[in-house]
Amino acid sequence: MKILYIKRRVKKSSLQKHEDLGVRTTQIKKYFLGIPLKTLYKYQEVFPKELKNNHNYHLFI
C-alpha cells in the first residue's frame, strides 16, 4: 500500500434547473494512507448536452 498518492476524479452530472446543460467536475486530491489531505485542483466546466432533434426521427412514407 502506498503511503502518499495523488488521485484524479472526473464526475459528470447535469444541472437541476436546466436539463440541457451538463457539468463536468475534475478534482485532484492528495491522500495519506487512504485519507484525503488536500484538494490540489478543482475545476467545474459547464457544457451544453446534445439535444435530440425530433425532425430526424419522423418517418415519411
CORJO-V783570 format. One record per residue. N is the residue number from 1. RES is the residue in one small letter. SS is DSSP state (A for helix, B for strand, O for the rest). Layout:
<<N;RES;SS> <N;RES;SS>>
This chain:
<<1;m;O> <2;k;O> <3;i;O> <4;l;B> <5;y;B> <6;i;B> <7;k;B> <8;r;B> <9;r;B> <10;v;B> <11;k;B> <12;k;B> <13;s;B> <14;s;B> <15;l;O> <16;q;O> <17;k;O> <18;h;O> <19;e;O> <20;d;O> <21;l;B> <22;g;B> <23;v;B> <24;r;B> <25;t;B> <26;t;B> <27;q;B> <28;i;B> <29;k;B> <30;k;B> <31;y;B> <32;f;B> <33;l;O> <34;g;O> <35;i;B> <36;p;B> <37;l;B> <38;k;B> <39;t;B> <40;l;B> <41;y;B> <42;k;B> <43;y;B> <44;q;B> <45;e;B> <46;v;B> <47;f;B> <48;p;B> <49;k;O> <50;e;O> <51;l;O> <52;k;O> <53;n;O> <54;n;A> <55;h;A> <56;n;A> <57;y;A> <58;h;O> <59;l;O> <60;f;O> <61;i;O>>
